Amino acid sequence: MEPDDLKAAWRALGQRLERQEEIQWQLLRDRKLDKVRSSLRPLFWGQALQAVLGLCILLLGVACWTRNTDVPGLFATGILLHAFGVVTIVMASITMSLIASVDYAAPVMKIQKKFALLRRFYAINANVCGLPWWIMWVLVVVGFAGLGEVDPSAGTPVWISASLAIGVVGWLATMAAMYWQHRRRAVQGRQESLDESQSIRRGRRLLDEVARFERE
């Protein structure tokens, strides 16, 4: 074999090996990103359930305040449930839209930025729609009570006042504990957040692996 033929053969062999390596890397990347996509499915369906819950709270609130326009306590409870239901639906819908908008064909860095946005918004969602349940459960019970016959002259039952007081204390204690945990994690340099979904955390770790492979 002539030297030129040998060089051409080696060059062709090198090109085939490079193509094979690119194909293997693309398959590995696609497999990792499929796992990232799968990691968000539980979160998506969880947010769908949150939206359904929000709709139920909204309907309960409307039914409560429309039936009790002459009872200030029940009227206010219905309005609060109505508003909280709307907020719950909106927050869940935005979270689901962020999940659905992730483009897994985009560069890894762009996907990581989308995950960072999803992570921040989910934290807001968890705080806005999760923490208030220290108090909202009492309002839900009161809302159901407002669907029946109510004496407008009746005072507020003691158990409602006591439950609301306990709920406020629990809410403040939870907020203080979360703040302390965030401060401690910030000092330790840890990125995990208490209000970060396991789905998002797993997806971020998989993306970090893909990014590390690309750098190597």
C-alpha positions as CSV (number, residue, x, y, z in Angstrom):
1,M,0.0,0.0,0.0
2,E,1.3,3.4,-1.0
3,P,2.0,6.0,1.8
4,D,-0.7,8.3,0.5
5,D,-3.2,5.4,0.5
6,L,-2.2,4.5,4.1
7,K,-2.6,8.1,5.2
8,A,-6.1,8.3,3.6
9,A,-7.1,5.0,5.2
10,W,-5.9,6.3,8.7
11,R,-7.7,9.6,8.1
12,A,-10.9,7.8,7.1
13,L,-10.6,5.5,10.2
14,G,-10.1,8.5,12.4
15,Q,-13.2,10.2,11.0
16,R,-15.3,7.1,11.5
17,L,-14.1,6.9,15.1
18,E,-14.9,10.5,15.7
19,R,-18.4,10.0,14.3
20,Q,-18.9,6.9,16.4
21,E,-17.8,8.8,19.5
22,E,-20.2,11.7,18.6
23,I,-23.0,9.2,18.1
24,Q,-22.3,7.5,21.5
25,W,-22.1,10.9,23.2
26,Q,-25.4,11.9,21.6
27,L,-27.1,8.7,22.8
28,L,-25.7,9.2,26.3
29,R,-26.9,12.8,26.3
30,D,-30.4,11.8,25.0
31,R,-30.6,9.1,27.7
32,K,-29.7,11.5,30.5
33,L,-32.1,14.1,29.2
34,D,-34.9,11.6,29.0
35,K,-34.3,10.9,32.7
36,V,-34.4,14.6,33.4
37,R,-37.7,14.8,31.6
38,S,-39.0,11.8,33.5
39,S,-37.9,13.4,36.8
40,L,-40.3,16.3,36.3
41,R,-43.4,14.2,35.6
42,P,-44.3,13.6,39.3
43,L,-44.0,17.4,39.9
44,F,-46.2,18.2,36.8
45,W,-49.0,15.8,38.0
46,G,-48.6,17.1,41.5
47,Q,-49.2,20.6,40.2
48,A,-52.2,19.4,38.3
49,L,-53.6,18.1,41.5
50,Q,-52.8,21.4,43.1
51,A,-54.8,23.2,40.4
52,V,-57.8,20.8,41.0
53,L,-57.6,21.5,44.7
54,G,-57.5,25.2,44.0
55,L,-60.6,24.9,41.9
56,C,-62.4,23.0,44.7
57,I,-61.4,25.7,47.2
58,L,-62.6,28.5,44.8
59,L,-66.0,26.8,44.4
60,L,-66.3,26.3,48.1
61,G,-65.5,30.0,48.7
62,V,-68.0,31.2,46.1
63,A,-70.7,28.9,47.6
64,C,-69.9,30.2,51.1
65,W,-69.9,34.0,50.5
66,T,-72.9,34.0,48.2
67,R,-75.0,32.2,50.8
68,N,-73.9,34.3,53.7
69,T,-73.8,38.0,52.6
70,D,-75.5,38.9,55.9
71,V,-73.0,37.0,58.1
72,P,-69.7,39.0,58.1
73,G,-67.5,36.2,59.4
74,L,-68.7,33.6,56.8
75,F,-68.8,36.2,54.0
76,A,-65.1,37.1,54.7
77,T,-64.2,33.4,55.0
78,G,-65.8,32.8,51.6
79,I,-63.9,35.7,50.0
80,L,-60.6,34.5,51.4
81,L,-61.2,30.9,50.1
82,H,-62.2,32.3,46.8
83,A,-59.0,34.4,46.5
84,F,-56.8,31.5,47.8
85,G,-58.3,29.1,45.3
86,V,-57.5,31.5,42.4
87,V,-53.9,32.0,43.6
88,T,-53.5,28.2,44.0
89,I,-54.7,27.6,40.4
90,V,-52.5,30.4,39.0
91,M,-49.4,29.2,40.8
92,A,-49.9,25.6,39.7
93,S,-50.6,26.6,36.1
94,I,-47.5,28.7,35.9
95,T,-45.4,25.9,37.4
96,M,-46.8,23.4,34.8
97,S,-46.1,25.8,32.0
98,L,-42.5,26.2,33.1
99,I,-42.1,22.4,33.1
100,A,-43.7,22.1,29.7
101,S,-41.5,24.9,28.2
102,V,-38.2,23.1,28.9
103,D,-36.6,22.5,25.5
104,Y,-34.5,19.3,25.9
105,A,-32.9,19.8,22.4
106,A,-31.4,23.1,23.6
107,P,-27.8,23.4,25.0
108,V,-27.4,22.1,28.5
109,M,-26.6,25.5,29.9
110,K,-30.0,26.9,28.6
111,I,-31.8,23.9,30.1
112,Q,-30.0,24.6,33.4
113,K,-31.2,28.2,33.3
114,K,-34.8,27.1,32.8
115,F,-34.4,24.7,35.7
116,A,-33.1,27.6,37.9
117,L,-36.2,29.6,37.0
118,L,-38.4,26.6,37.7
119,R,-36.7,26.1,41.0
120,R,-37.1,29.7,42.2
121,F,-40.8,29.8,41.1
122,Y,-41.5,26.5,42.7
123,A,-40.1,27.8,46.0
124,I,-42.4,30.8,45.8
125,N,-45.3,28.4,44.9
126,A,-44.6,26.2,47.9
127,N,-44.4,29.2,50.3
128,V,-47.5,31.0,48.9
129,C,-49.7,27.9,48.6
130,G,-48.3,25.5,51.2
131,L,-47.5,27.5,54.3
132,P,-50.9,29.1,54.6
133,W,-52.5,25.7,55.3
134,W,-51.6,26.2,58.9
135,I,-54.6,28.6,58.8
136,M,-56.5,27.7,55.6
137,W,-57.7,24.3,56.9
138,V,-59.7,26.2,59.6
139,L,-61.2,28.4,56.9
140,V,-62.1,25.3,54.8
141,V,-63.9,23.8,57.7
142,V,-65.7,27.1,58.3
143,G,-66.5,27.3,54.6
144,F,-68.3,23.9,54.7
145,A,-70.2,25.0,57.8
146,G,-71.3,28.0,55.9
147,L,-73.1,25.9,53.3
148,G,-75.8,24.9,55.8
149,E,-78.2,26.9,57.9
150,V,-76.5,29.6,59.9
151,D,-77.8,31.8,62.6
152,P,-76.5,35.4,61.8
153,S,-76.6,36.3,65.4
154,A,-74.5,33.4,66.6
155,G,-71.0,34.3,67.7
156,T,-67.7,32.8,66.6
157,P,-67.2,29.4,68.2
158,V,-64.3,29.1,70.7
159,W,-62.7,26.3,68.7
160,I,-62.4,28.4,65.6
161,S,-60.6,31.2,67.5
162,A,-58.3,28.7,69.2
163,S,-57.5,26.9,66.0
164,L,-56.7,30.1,64.2
165,A,-54.4,31.2,67.1
166,I,-52.6,27.8,67.0
167,G,-52.4,28.0,63.2
168,V,-50.8,31.5,63.3
169,V,-48.2,30.3,65.9
170,G,-47.4,27.2,63.8
171,W,-47.1,29.3,60.7
172,L,-44.7,31.8,62.4
173,A,-42.7,28.9,63.9
174,T,-42.4,27.2,60.5
175,M,-41.3,30.5,58.9
176,A,-38.6,31.0,61.6
177,A,-37.4,27.4,61.2
178,M,-37.1,27.7,57.5
179,Y,-35.2,31.0,57.8
180,W,-32.8,29.4,60.2
181,Q,-32.3,26.4,57.9
182,H,-31.7,28.7,54.9
183,R,-29.1,30.7,56.9
184,R,-27.3,27.6,58.0
185,R,-27.2,26.1,54.5
186,A,-25.9,29.4,53.1
187,V,-23.1,29.4,55.6
188,Q,-22.2,25.8,54.7
189,G,-22.3,26.7,51.0
190,R,-25.0,24.1,50.3
191,Q,-27.3,24.8,47.3
192,E,-30.2,22.5,48.3
193,S,-33.3,24.3,49.5
194,L,-35.8,23.0,51.9
195,D,-38.6,24.0,49.6
196,E,-37.0,22.5,46.5
197,S,-38.9,19.6,44.9
198,Q,-37.2,16.2,44.8
199,S,-38.0,16.1,41.1
200,I,-36.2,19.4,40.5
201,R,-33.3,18.3,42.6
202,R,-32.9,15.0,40.7
203,G,-33.2,16.8,37.4
204,R,-30.5,19.4,38.3
205,R,-28.1,16.6,39.3
206,L,-28.6,14.8,36.0
207,L,-28.0,18.1,34.1
208,D,-24.9,18.7,36.1
209,E,-23.7,15.2,35.0
210,V,-24.4,16.0,31.3
211,A,-22.6,19.4,31.6
212,R,-19.6,17.7,33.3
213,F,-19.4,15.1,30.4
214,E,-19.5,17.9,27.8
215,R,-16.6,19.8,29.5
216,E,-14.6,16.6,29.5
